[in-house]
Amino acid sequence: MRFITIVLFLHITILTVAQQGTIKGIVADSETKTPIEGATVLTGTNQADNTDAYGGFMITGLQPGNYELVASHIGYRTEILPVEVKENLVTTLLVNLKTSRPSLSEVRLNSRKSFGGNILGQVDIILRPVNNSQDILRIVPGIFIAQHAGGGKAEQIFLRGFDIDHGTDIQLSADGMPVNMVSHAHGQGYADLHFIIPETIEKINFDFGPYNTEKGNLATAGFVDFESKDFLKENLVKLEVAEFNTRRVVGLAKLFNRETHESRQQVYLASEYFASDNYFESPQNFHRFNLLAKYSAWFGNQTQLTISASAFDSKWDASGQIPERAVKSGMIGRFGYIDNTEGGNTGRYNVNFKLSTLGKTNWKTTNQLYFSKYIFNLYSNFTFFLSDPVNGDQINQEENRNIFGYTGSTQKTWLIGNRKAVTQFGAGFRIDHINDIALSHTVKRTFLHAMQSGDIREGNEWVYADQHIDLSHKFSLQAGLRFDHFDFAYRNKLLGEREFTRRSGNVLSPKLNLAFSPSSKVKLSVNNGIGFHSNDSRVILDNTAREVLPKTFGTDLGIMLKPSKDIVVKTTFWHLYSQQEFVYVGDAGIVEPGGATRRLGTEISARYQVNKWLFADVDVNLTIARSLDVPKGEDQVPLAAAFTSIGGLTARTGNGFSGSVRYRYLGDRPANERNTVTASGYFLADVVLHYSWKKLIFSATLENIFNTEWNEAQFDTESRLFDEPAPVSEIHYTPGRPRYFKVEVSLRF
């Protein structure tokens, strides 16, 4: 009887599968004819899929009959198409979407990729386009940044209770090229985004935690990927003028544009020039120049080719951080200085080649090669006259770096019975040749003596496999395994070394993510994974690092709700355990490994469309961060933010007017392990207004509308002023920008 029952069950199952059909197709932009990635496609049965980089989708396990196929994407008009599903057949469709005013009704939760940060990112990038290089990161919910050494230095980043410094625990990339600089002269993972022209950004993909198999080194607190436009719809010229002798010019122009029935090709050029004295008593004399040339082509919907080259150069002066006691005593003003000869110059030159193809066997393969030339030169003075009471403690950090890299991946969508599965394999390498990485003692940018000098060779090779399976129409599983190998080498020139000292390390990073959609209004997820960040090569080879590749263990529980067509709410409960932290000692130019830490928190994000033209958004982050294996009362993580929030209102009327009112709040934070010194929090509000008339756009921005006195970057630092008999440890800060007014005019043609 058992045998007969099993045979009957298998027979019925086979017949059921055999009677089912499939809908597959491509979603494309009706104007540019290029595929749309991330669109949601669903049937009346709430079975859904997201389009891939080729615009492709597949919905399986459908009973024969007539359906309504709904295709949507934020910023496009939803299309509803009738489709007939036939037994044992695949129905193929081409869906063209027309751009429209953004609407939250286009956001769907019952698709397999709709839980991560990308769904909110798609909404935010359309409603809140970035206007400057700092806004590029601020658009990511939960990220706070601080600038503390002039506009040319990479921003300090805060996320999920991490003081990430300039990029130690967040992986940043631009068009697939790494932004983070490993074993950097100033700090591990240093990520300078100023080579990106904000007006060229089309997508910002991000997510938090170590749960993505494709992301390796430094992707512990999260990752952010910036993607530039492949095709310009219009040319652009923008002029900006602001207070403090600030001016900016941006231009985007199509040099070649060809569209046929079988292909679409374009070459465009983008350029930016920015200059400002900024609000400090000592003029910043900041100048930045960016240039980007990009060729993009789609041949049918099977092959995509992009080739780009860019150049970036900046130069600035800075006043650095100032001690609180100097301001309180009246020795200097709030925007004054102790050493106004800080500053520096940096440059980056990129070449990027990427080819994606859809083979006859439906394997989708991407190959990318890139090269970056990077130059860094920074003057800082953190402690004034602590170490050298005569000449002062100014230091110079510099390096000259070449990066060679390759990333490749291939994936295929296939069926297990009538369930969809996506298999992906990937591999790549990155090689950093860092020459003349040095730390020197200087006075007013004049060399006194070398403190460090050497060359670094660092390599990272990796492979990974990732498997997604729809276990049912409501439940999906994604599992991945990643293997990374590192080679570290350093040659100390101060010791006269001719050969490199070498060390290597390996790390295995498993991931397991589950998603459950009980209805079209609810989505649940559980993410688990192990990530890692590499230590600085010099620290590793000095044998001061307990771990070559310290790991971070993470778990996220997420709930996304759409109680009505106009509201999207996402709540995440998360936990991160890190084997090792970093303490960067700027005046010594070294990275000291610290102990283990534990962080846990809650993130709440909500998007609400009040009416056709008004949108509201809010993000709230609560975090507890503690060091482990230390006495209680000495376990605070310095500068870990316990409470942050951002939000605002955005209006888009139909008569040419648009604008937004936004706020950001950062609570008080401990500045040291005992919490005896506090880094003060702040609340800031900004307003932006736009008016469009024909091809012209007029804009006005007022930042810090309440003219709040706030400190942008803050550190508990021991320093000594010239006439002080003994050093003092207290808050040193960079004052935040006062009320700031900017106007701009743009011409699109």
CORKAVEN-V982620 format. One line per field, one symbol per residue. phi: phi as a letter, one per 40 degrees, with the letter a starting at -180 (. if undefined). psi: psi as a letter, one per 40 degrees, with the letter a starting at -180 (. if undefined). burial: 1 if it has 9 or more other ideal C-beta (glycine too) atoms within 8 Angstrom, else 0. A space follows every 10 residues. Layout:
phi=???
psi=???
burial=???
This chain:
phi=.ccccccccc cccccccccc bbbbibbbcc ccgccbcgcb babccgcaab ccccgcaabb gccdicbbcb baadgbccbb bcabbbcgbb cbbbbbbcca ccaccccbbc bcbccccccc cccccccbcc bacccdcccc dgcbbabbag cccdccbbaf gcccfbicba cbabfgcccc bcfccbacgd bbcccccdcc cbbbcaabgc bbcccbdgcb ciabbbbccc bccacabbbb bacgfbaabb bbaccaabbb cbabbabbbb aabbaacgcc ccdcfcbbbb abbbbbabbg bbbbbbbbaa baaaaababg cbcdcccccg cbcdbcacbc bchiaaaabb bbbabbbbcc cgcbbbbbba abbbbbabba acbgbccbcb cgbdbbbaab bbbbaabaaa aacabbgbbc bbbbbaaaaa bbbbbfcabb cbbfgbcbac baaabbbbbb bababbbbbc cacbbbbbba abbbbbbbaa bccccgccbc cbabababbc babbbbbcac bbababbbab babcccdccc ccgcccbcbc cbbbabbbbb bbcacbbbbb bbbbabbbca bbbcbccbgb bccbccbbba abbbbbbbcc acbbbbaabb bbabbbcbgb ccgbbccdgc ccababiibb bbccbgcaia bbbabbcdbc caccfcbbcc cabbbbbbbb bbbfcbbbbb bbcfccfcca bcbaacbcaa cdbccacbba cbabccccda bbbabbbba
psi=dddddddddd ddddddddei iihiahhihd deeiihheih hiieeehiii iaeeeiihhi fhiiahihhh hiiheihhhh hhihhiheih hhihhhhiii iiheeehief ideedaeddd dddddddgii eidddddeeh hehiihhefi eeiiihhhhf ehgebeedfh hiihfehhdi hifiddiheh hheeehhdee hdihhiiiif ehdehbhegd daihhhhihd hhdiihhhhi hiiffhihhh hhhhdhhhha deihiihihi ihhhiieaei dhidfhhhhi hhhhhihhha fdhhhhhiii ihhihiiiea iiidddddee diidfaidhe eiaaiiihhi hhhhhhihid eehhhhhhhi hhhhhhhhhi gdecfddged eiehihhiih ihhhihhiih ihhahhbehi ihhhiiiiih hhhhifhihi hihffhhdih dihaihhhih iiiiihhhhh daeehiihii hhhhhihhhh hhddefhdih hiiiiihhgi ihhihhgdie ehhiihhiih aiiiihdddd eefehdhdgi ihhihhhihh igdieehhhh hhhihhhhdh iihhgdeefi hhhaaiihhi ahhhhhhhhd adehiiiihh hhihhiiifi ihefeihheh hdhiiiaahh hgiefeiiii hiihhhiiih eidefehhhi aihiiihhhi hhhbeihhih hhigdefhhi hdhhihihih idehdiihha hhihiihahh hiiihihh.
burial=0000000000 0010001011 1111111110 0011110111 1110011111 1111111111 1101001111 1111110110 1010100000 1010111000 0111011111 1101101111 1111111101 0001111111 1111111111 1111111111 1111111111 1111111111 1111111111 1111111111 1011111111 1110111111 1111111101 1100110111 0101011111 1111000000 0011111111 1111111101 0101111111 1111111110 1011111111 1111111111 1111011000 0100011110 1111111111 1111111100 0111111111 1111111111 1111110100 0111111111 1111111111 1111100011 1111111111 1111001111 1110000001 1111111111 1111111111 0000111111 1111111111 1110001001 1010111011 1111111001 0111111111 1111111111 1000101111 1111111111 1100001111 1111111101 1101111011 1111111111 1111111110 0001111111 1111111100 0001111111 1111111111 1100001111 1111111011 1110101111 1101111111 1100011111 1111100101 1111111011 1001001101 1111110011 111111110
